[in-house]
Amino acid sequence: ARIAFLQGERKGQENLKNDLVRRIKMLEYALKQERAKFHKLKYGVELQQGDMCPPPDEP
């Protein structure tokens, strides 16, 4: 019973970690988009960056 409880707790922690990592990636992407928008407004040219595509969704 103790092992099953700890395994369930570990699975919950893994799910929480994966959710937080996904949220961080989403926020990083939004920040890059915002910086590119500001750069375009300020300088009138697009910011040339290769990693402006959204992060791939991991399983």
PDB file of N, CA, C and O in Angstrom:
ATOM      1  N   ALA A   1       0.831  -1.201   0.000  1.00  0.00           N
ATOM      2  CA  ALA A   1       0.000   0.000   0.000  1.00  0.00           C
ATOM      3  C   ALA A   1       0.868   1.255   0.000  1.00  0.00           C
ATOM      4  O   ALA A   1       0.566   2.229  -0.688  1.00  0.00           O
ATOM      5  N   ARG A   2       1.948   1.222   0.776  1.00  0.00           N
ATOM      6  CA  ARG A   2       2.854   2.380   0.853  1.00  0.00           C
ATOM      7  C   ARG A   2       3.520   2.638  -0.502  1.00  0.00           C
ATOM      8  O   ARG A   2       3.683   3.783  -0.926  1.00  0.00           O
ATOM      9  N   ILE A   3       3.900   1.543  -1.170  1.00  0.00           N
ATOM     10  CA  ILE A   3       4.551   1.685  -2.475  1.00  0.00           C
ATOM     11  C   ILE A   3       3.584   2.303  -3.479  1.00  0.00           C
ATOM     12  O   ILE A   3       3.960   3.200  -4.233  1.00  0.00           O
ATOM     13  N   ALA A   4       2.348   1.830  -3.492  1.00  0.00           N
ATOM     14  CA  ALA A   4       1.346   2.370  -4.419  1.00  0.00           C
ATOM     15  C   ALA A   4       1.100   3.847  -4.139  1.00  0.00           C
ATOM     16  O   ALA A   4       0.957   4.642  -5.068  1.00  0.00           O
ATOM     17  N   PHE A   5       1.051   4.215  -2.866  1.00  0.00           N
ATOM     18  CA  PHE A   5       0.845   5.617  -2.502  1.00  0.00           C
ATOM     19  C   PHE A   5       1.996   6.481  -3.019  1.00  0.00           C
ATOM     20  O   PHE A   5       1.774   7.544  -3.597  1.00  0.00           O
ATOM     21  N   LEU A   6       3.231   6.011  -2.803  1.00  0.00           N
ATOM     22  CA  LEU A   6       4.395   6.781  -3.248  1.00  0.00           C
ATOM     23  C   LEU A   6       4.473   6.856  -4.773  1.00  0.00           C
ATOM     24  O   LEU A   6       4.877   7.877  -5.330  1.00  0.00           O
ATOM     25  N   GLN A   7       4.086   5.774  -5.441  1.00  0.00           N
ATOM     26  CA  GLN A   7       4.083   5.801  -6.902  1.00  0.00           C
ATOM     27  C   GLN A   7       3.050   6.800  -7.421  1.00  0.00           C
ATOM     28  O   GLN A   7       3.310   7.521  -8.384  1.00  0.00           O
ATOM     29  N   GLY A   8       1.892   6.842  -6.790  1.00  0.00           N
ATOM     30  CA  GLY A   8       0.874   7.812  -7.184  1.00  0.00           C
ATOM     31  C   GLY A   8       1.334   9.236  -6.936  1.00  0.00           C
ATOM     32  O   GLY A   8       1.080  10.130  -7.744  1.00  0.00           O
ATOM     33  N   GLU A   9       2.010   9.443  -5.819  1.00  0.00           N
ATOM     34  CA  GLU A   9       2.528  10.773  -5.503  1.00  0.00           C
ATOM     35  C   GLU A   9       3.589  11.194  -6.520  1.00  0.00           C
ATOM     36  O   GLU A   9       3.628  12.347  -6.950  1.00  0.00           O
ATOM     37  N   ARG A  10       4.444  10.248  -6.896  1.00  0.00           N
ATOM     38  CA  ARG A  10       5.490  10.538  -7.879  1.00  0.00           C
ATOM     39  C   ARG A  10       4.876  10.878  -9.233  1.00  0.00           C
ATOM     40  O   ARG A  10       5.324  11.805  -9.908  1.00  0.00           O
ATOM     41  N   LYS A  11       3.855  10.131  -9.626  1.00  0.00           N
ATOM     42  CA  LYS A  11       3.171  10.393 -10.898  1.00  0.00           C
ATOM     43  C   LYS A  11       2.541  11.786 -10.887  1.00  0.00           C
ATOM     44  O   LYS A  11       2.594  12.508 -11.883  1.00  0.00           O
ATOM     45  N   GLY A  12       1.949  12.156  -9.757  1.00  0.00           N
ATOM     46  CA  GLY A  12       1.373  13.493  -9.636  1.00  0.00           C
ATOM     47  C   GLY A  12       2.426  14.579  -9.757  1.00  0.00           C
ATOM     48  O   GLY A  12       2.194  15.609 -10.389  1.00  0.00           O
ATOM     49  N   GLN A  13       3.581  14.351  -9.153  1.00  0.00           N
ATOM     50  CA  GLN A  13       4.672  15.326  -9.239  1.00  0.00           C
ATOM     51  C   GLN A  13       5.190  15.433 -10.673  1.00  0.00           C
ATOM     52  O   GLN A  13       5.505  16.527 -11.141  1.00  0.00           O
ATOM     53  N   GLU A  14       5.277  14.298 -11.369  1.00  0.00           N
ATOM     54  CA  GLU A  14       5.711  14.311 -12.770  1.00  0.00           C
ATOM     55  C   GLU A  14       4.738  15.119 -13.628  1.00  0.00           C
ATOM     56  O   GLU A  14       5.155  15.930 -14.454  1.00  0.00           O
ATOM     57  N   ASN A  15       3.437  14.891 -13.424  1.00  0.00           N
ATOM     58  CA  ASN A  15       2.424  15.628 -14.191  1.00  0.00           C
ATOM     59  C   ASN A  15       2.513  17.122 -13.908  1.00  0.00           C
ATOM     60  O   ASN A  15       2.387  17.938 -14.820  1.00  0.00           O
ATOM     61  N   LEU A  16       2.729  17.479 -12.649  1.00  0.00           N
ATOM     62  CA  LEU A  16       2.863  18.884 -12.275  1.00  0.00           C
ATOM     63  C   LEU A  16       4.080  19.503 -12.951  1.00  0.00           C
ATOM     64  O   LEU A  16       4.010  20.612 -13.480  1.00  0.00           O
ATOM     65  N   LYS A  17       5.202  18.774 -12.929  1.00  0.00           N
ATOM     66  CA  LYS A  17       6.425  19.277 -13.557  1.00  0.00           C
ATOM     67  C   LYS A  17       6.217  19.484 -15.053  1.00  0.00           C
ATOM     68  O   LYS A  17       6.598  20.519 -15.601  1.00  0.00           O
ATOM     69  N   ASN A  18       5.607  18.493 -15.714  1.00  0.00           N
ATOM     70  CA  ASN A  18       5.371  18.612 -17.156  1.00  0.00           C
ATOM     71  C   ASN A  18       4.461  19.790 -17.474  1.00  0.00           C
ATOM     72  O   ASN A  18       4.676  20.493 -18.462  1.00  0.00           O
ATOM     73  N   ASP A  19       3.450  20.008 -16.647  1.00  0.00           N
ATOM     74  CA  ASP A  19       2.541  21.132 -16.851  1.00  0.00           C
ATOM     75  C   ASP A  19       3.286  22.456 -16.705  1.00  0.00           C
ATOM     76  O   ASP A  19       3.101  23.370 -17.508  1.00  0.00           O
ATOM     77  N   LEU A  20       4.128  22.555 -15.678  1.00  0.00           N
ATOM     78  CA  LEU A  20       4.871  23.798 -15.456  1.00  0.00           C
ATOM     79  C   LEU A  20       5.875  24.055 -16.574  1.00  0.00           C
ATOM     80  O   LEU A  20       6.049  25.197 -16.997  1.00  0.00           O
ATOM     81  N   VAL A  21       6.537  23.005 -17.055  1.00  0.00           N
ATOM     82  CA  VAL A  21       7.483  23.163 -18.162  1.00  0.00           C
ATOM     83  C   VAL A  21       6.747  23.650 -19.407  1.00  0.00           C
ATOM     84  O   VAL A  21       7.240  24.521 -20.124  1.00  0.00           O
ATOM     85  N   ARG A  22       5.561  23.083 -19.664  1.00  0.00           N
ATOM     86  CA  ARG A  22       4.764  23.509 -20.821  1.00  0.00           C
ATOM     87  C   ARG A  22       4.357  24.972 -20.693  1.00  0.00           C
ATOM     88  O   ARG A  22       4.399  25.717 -21.672  1.00  0.00           O
ATOM     89  N   ARG A  23       3.963  25.386 -19.488  1.00  0.00           N
ATOM     90  CA  ARG A  23       3.582  26.786 -19.272  1.00  0.00           C
ATOM     91  C   ARG A  23       4.770  27.723 -19.462  1.00  0.00           C
ATOM     92  O   ARG A  23       4.623  28.805 -20.031  1.00  0.00           O
ATOM     93  N   ILE A  24       5.952  27.313 -18.986  1.00  0.00           N
ATOM     94  CA  ILE A  24       7.156  28.132 -19.145  1.00  0.00           C
ATOM     95  C   ILE A  24       7.471  28.323 -20.620  1.00  0.00           C
ATOM     96  O   ILE A  24       7.782  29.433 -21.052  1.00  0.00           O
ATOM     97  N   LYS A  25       7.393  27.242 -21.397  1.00  0.00           N
ATOM     98  CA  LYS A  25       7.673  27.344 -22.833  1.00  0.00           C
ATOM     99  C   LYS A  25       6.685  28.275 -23.513  1.00  0.00           C
ATOM    100  O   LYS A  25       7.059  29.053 -24.391  1.00  0.00           O
ATOM    101  N   MET A  26       5.410  28.195 -23.104  1.00  0.00           N
ATOM    102  CA  MET A  26       4.387  29.065 -23.681  1.00  0.00           C
ATOM    103  C   MET A  26       4.690  30.530 -23.362  1.00  0.00           C
ATOM    104  O   MET A  26       4.564  31.399 -24.224  1.00  0.00           O
ATOM    105  N   LEU A  27       5.092  30.795 -22.109  1.00  0.00           N
ATOM    106  CA  LEU A  27       5.408  32.168 -21.713  1.00  0.00           C
ATOM    107  C   LEU A  27       6.656  32.680 -22.431  1.00  0.00           C
ATOM    108  O   LEU A  27       6.710  33.847 -22.820  1.00  0.00           O
ATOM    109  N   GLU A  28       7.662  31.817 -22.611  1.00  0.00           N
ATOM    110  CA  GLU A  28       8.862  32.222 -23.346  1.00  0.00           C
ATOM    111  C   GLU A  28       8.514  32.579 -24.785  1.00  0.00           C
ATOM    112  O   GLU A  28       9.030  33.555 -25.330  1.00  0.00           O
ATOM    113  N   TYR A  29       7.645  31.793 -25.396  1.00  0.00           N
ATOM    114  CA  TYR A  29       7.230  32.071 -26.763  1.00  0.00           C
ATOM    115  C   TYR A  29       6.475  33.394 -26.842  1.00  0.00           C
ATOM    116  O   TYR A  29       6.711  34.195 -27.746  1.00  0.00           O
ATOM    117  N   ALA A  30       5.561  33.623 -25.889  1.00  0.00           N
ATOM    118  CA  ALA A  30       4.803  34.875 -25.875  1.00  0.00           C
ATOM    119  C   ALA A  30       5.734  36.068 -25.683  1.00  0.00           C
ATOM    120  O   ALA A  30       5.528  37.121 -26.287  1.00  0.00           O
ATOM    121  N   LEU A  31       6.750  35.907 -24.849  1.00  0.00           N
ATOM    122  CA  LEU A  31       7.711  36.985 -24.621  1.00  0.00           C
ATOM    123  C   LEU A  31       8.500  37.289 -25.895  1.00  0.00           C
ATOM    124  O   LEU A  31       8.734  38.455 -26.214  1.00  0.00           O
ATOM    125  N   LYS A  32       8.910  36.254 -26.620  1.00  0.00           N
ATOM    126  CA  LYS A  32       9.622  36.469 -27.888  1.00  0.00           C
ATOM    127  C   LYS A  32       8.736  37.204 -28.883  1.00  0.00           C
ATOM    128  O   LYS A  32       9.195  38.106 -29.584  1.00  0.00           O
ATOM    129  N   GLN A  33       7.448  36.811 -28.945  1.00  0.00           N
ATOM    130  CA  GLN A  33       6.514  37.476 -29.855  1.00  0.00           C
ATOM    131  C   GLN A  33       6.364  38.952 -29.488  1.00  0.00           C
ATOM    132  O   GLN A  33       6.351  39.820 -30.361  1.00  0.00           O
ATOM    133  N   GLU A  34       6.252  39.225 -28.193  1.00  0.00           N
ATOM    134  CA  GLU A  34       6.078  40.599 -27.719  1.00  0.00           C
ATOM    135  C   GLU A  34       7.317  41.437 -28.029  1.00  0.00           C
ATOM    136  O   GLU A  34       7.204  42.588 -28.451  1.00  0.00           O
ATOM    137  N   ARG A  35       8.492  40.859 -27.818  1.00  0.00           N
ATOM    138  CA  ARG A  35       9.735  41.582 -28.118  1.00  0.00           C
ATOM    139  C   ARG A  35       9.854  41.872 -29.607  1.00  0.00           C
ATOM    140  O   ARG A  35      10.300  42.951 -29.997  1.00  0.00           O
ATOM    141  N   ALA A  36       9.459  40.918 -30.440  1.00  0.00           N
ATOM    142  CA  ALA A  36       9.513  41.123 -31.885  1.00  0.00           C
ATOM    143  C   ALA A  36       8.541  42.228 -32.297  1.00  0.00           C
ATOM    144  O   ALA A  36       8.862  43.054 -33.151  1.00  0.00           O
ATOM    145  N   LYS A  37       7.354  42.242 -31.690  1.00  0.00           N
ATOM    146  CA  LYS A  37       6.359  43.269 -32.000  1.00  0.00           C
ATOM    147  C   LYS A  37       6.881  44.652 -31.605  1.00  0.00           C
ATOM    148  O   LYS A  37       6.759  45.608 -32.371  1.00  0.00           O
ATOM    149  N   PHE A  38       7.459  44.752 -30.416  1.00  0.00           N
ATOM    150  CA  PHE A  38       8.002  46.024 -29.950  1.00  0.00           C
ATOM    151  C   PHE A  38       9.142  46.488 -30.852  1.00  0.00           C
ATOM    152  O   PHE A  38       9.235  47.670 -31.185  1.00  0.00           O
ATOM    153  N   HIS A  39      10.012  45.553 -31.245  1.00  0.00           N
ATOM    154  CA  HIS A  39      11.140  45.895 -32.110  1.00  0.00           C
ATOM    155  C   HIS A  39      10.637  46.433 -33.441  1.00  0.00           C
ATOM    156  O   HIS A  39      11.184  47.400 -33.972  1.00  0.00           O
ATOM    157  N   LYS A  40       9.597  45.807 -33.980  1.00  0.00           N
ATOM    158  CA  LYS A  40       9.050  46.263 -35.258  1.00  0.00           C
ATOM    159  C   LYS A  40       8.442  47.656 -35.115  1.00  0.00           C
ATOM    160  O   LYS A  40       8.615  48.498 -35.995  1.00  0.00           O
ATOM    161  N   LEU A  41       7.729  47.905 -34.010  1.00  0.00           N
ATOM    162  CA  LEU A  41       7.132  49.224 -33.801  1.00  0.00           C
ATOM    163  C   LEU A  41       8.202  50.295 -33.614  1.00  0.00           C
ATOM    164  O   LEU A  41       8.059  51.411 -34.112  1.00  0.00           O
ATOM    165  N   LYS A  42       9.268  49.958 -32.901  1.00  0.00           N
ATOM    166  CA  LYS A  42      10.294  50.952 -32.591  1.00  0.00           C
ATOM    167  C   LYS A  42      11.197  51.239 -33.782  1.00  0.00           C
ATOM    168  O   LYS A  42      11.519  52.395 -34.058  1.00  0.00           O
ATOM    169  N   TYR A  43      11.610  50.183 -34.491  1.00  0.00           N
ATOM    170  CA  TYR A  43      12.589  50.353 -35.564  1.00  0.00           C
ATOM    171  C   TYR A  43      11.997  50.219 -36.960  1.00  0.00           C
ATOM    172  O   TYR A  43      12.671  50.540 -37.938  1.00  0.00           O
ATOM    173  N   GLY A  44      10.776  49.762 -37.080  1.00  0.00           N
ATOM    174  CA  GLY A  44      10.134  49.654 -38.379  1.00  0.00           C
ATOM    175  C   GLY A  44      10.571  48.456 -39.195  1.00  0.00           C
ATOM    176  O   GLY A  44      10.180  48.320 -40.355  1.00  0.00           O
ATOM    177  N   VAL A  45      11.373  47.589 -38.610  1.00  0.00           N
ATOM    178  CA  VAL A  45      11.817  46.382 -39.321  1.00  0.00           C
ATOM    179  C   VAL A  45      11.560  45.169 -38.439  1.00  0.00           C
ATOM    180  O   VAL A  45      11.524  45.255 -37.211  1.00  0.00           O
ATOM    181  N   GLU A  46      11.382  44.042 -39.107  1.00  0.00           N
ATOM    182  CA  GLU A  46      11.160  42.792 -38.377  1.00  0.00           C
ATOM    183  C   GLU A  46      12.459  42.358 -37.699  1.00  0.00           C
ATOM    184  O   GLU A  46      13.552  42.579 -38.220  1.00  0.00           O
ATOM    185  N   LEU A  47      12.318  41.748 -36.548  1.00  0.00           N
ATOM    186  CA  LEU A  47      13.462  41.193 -35.842  1.00  0.00           C
ATOM    187  C   LEU A  47      13.796  39.854 -36.488  1.00  0.00           C
ATOM    188  O   LEU A  47      12.938  38.975 -36.571  1.00  0.00           O
ATOM    189  N   GLN A  48      15.026  39.695 -36.942  1.00  0.00           N
ATOM    190  CA  GLN A  48      15.419  38.458 -37.615  1.00  0.00           C
ATOM    191  C   GLN A  48      15.895  37.429 -36.601  1.00  0.00           C
ATOM    192  O   GLN A  48      17.012  37.509 -36.089  1.00  0.00           O
ATOM    193  N   GLN A  49      15.037  36.471 -36.324  1.00  0.00           N
ATOM    194  CA  GLN A  49      15.385  35.380 -35.408  1.00  0.00           C
ATOM    195  C   GLN A  49      14.870  34.083 -35.988  1.00  0.00           C
ATOM    196  O   GLN A  49      13.759  34.020 -36.516  1.00  0.00           O
ATOM    197  N   GLY A  50      15.684  33.052 -35.887  1.00  0.00           N
ATOM    198  CA  GLY A  50      15.285  31.764 -36.426  1.00  0.00           C
ATOM    199  C   GLY A  50      14.338  31.001 -35.533  1.00  0.00           C
ATOM    200  O   GLY A  50      13.626  30.114 -36.003  1.00  0.00           O
ATOM    201  N   ASP A  51      14.315  31.331 -34.234  1.00  0.00           N
ATOM    202  CA  ASP A  51      13.520  30.533 -33.297  1.00  0.00           C
ATOM    203  C   ASP A  51      12.215  31.219 -32.916  1.00  0.00           C
ATOM    204  O   ASP A  51      11.794  31.147 -31.761  1.00  0.00           O
ATOM    205  N   MET A  52      11.570  31.882 -33.868  1.00  0.00           N
ATOM    206  CA  MET A  52      10.315  32.563 -33.561  1.00  0.00           C
ATOM    207  C   MET A  52       9.108  31.642 -33.711  1.00  0.00           C
ATOM    208  O   MET A  52       7.986  32.047 -33.409  1.00  0.00           O
ATOM    209  N   CYS A  53       9.321  30.411 -34.173  1.00  0.00           N
ATOM    210  CA  CYS A  53       8.189  29.499 -34.312  1.00  0.00           C
ATOM    211  C   CYS A  53       7.794  28.960 -32.937  1.00  0.00           C
ATOM    212  O   CYS A  53       8.636  28.870 -32.044  1.00  0.00           O
ATOM    213  N   PRO A  54       6.536  28.605 -32.762  1.00  0.00           N
ATOM    214  CA  PRO A  54       6.109  28.108 -31.449  1.00  0.00           C
ATOM    215  C   PRO A  54       6.816  26.805 -31.101  1.00  0.00           C
ATOM    216  O   PRO A  54       7.159  26.028 -31.992  1.00  0.00           O
ATOM    217  N   PRO A  55       7.035  26.561 -29.820  1.00  0.00           N
ATOM    218  CA  PRO A  55       7.734  25.336 -29.429  1.00  0.00           C
ATOM    219  C   PRO A  55       6.891  24.108 -29.745  1.00  0.00           C
ATOM    220  O   PRO A  55       5.666  24.145 -29.631  1.00  0.00           O
ATOM    221  N   PRO A  56       7.543  23.023 -30.141  1.00  0.00           N
ATOM    222  CA  PRO A  56       6.777  21.807 -30.442  1.00  0.00           C
ATOM    223  C   PRO A  56       6.128  21.258 -29.183  1.00  0.00           C
ATOM    224  O   PRO A  56       6.701  21.329 -28.096  1.00  0.00           O
ATOM    225  N   ASP A  57       4.945  20.716 -29.335  1.00  0.00           N
ATOM    226  CA  ASP A  57       4.224  20.161 -28.193  1.00  0.00           C
ATOM    227  C   ASP A  57       4.780  18.776 -27.901  1.00  0.00           C
ATOM    228  O   ASP A  57       4.706  17.877 -28.739  1.00  0.00           O
ATOM    229  N   GLU A  58       5.334  18.612 -26.709  1.00  0.00           N
ATOM    230  CA  GLU A  58       5.936  17.331 -26.350  1.00  0.00           C
ATOM    231  C   GLU A  58       4.887  16.404 -25.759  1.00  0.00           C
ATOM    232  O   GLU A  58       3.959  16.860 -25.091  1.00  0.00           O
ATOM    233  N   PRO A  59       5.028  15.106 -26.000  1.00  0.00           N
ATOM    234  CA  PRO A  59       4.042  14.153 -25.467  1.00  0.00           C
ATOM    235  C   PRO A  59       4.090  14.034 -23.968  1.00  0.00           C
ATOM    236  O   PRO A  59       3.320  13.272 -23.384  1.00  0.00           O
TER     237      PRO A  59
END
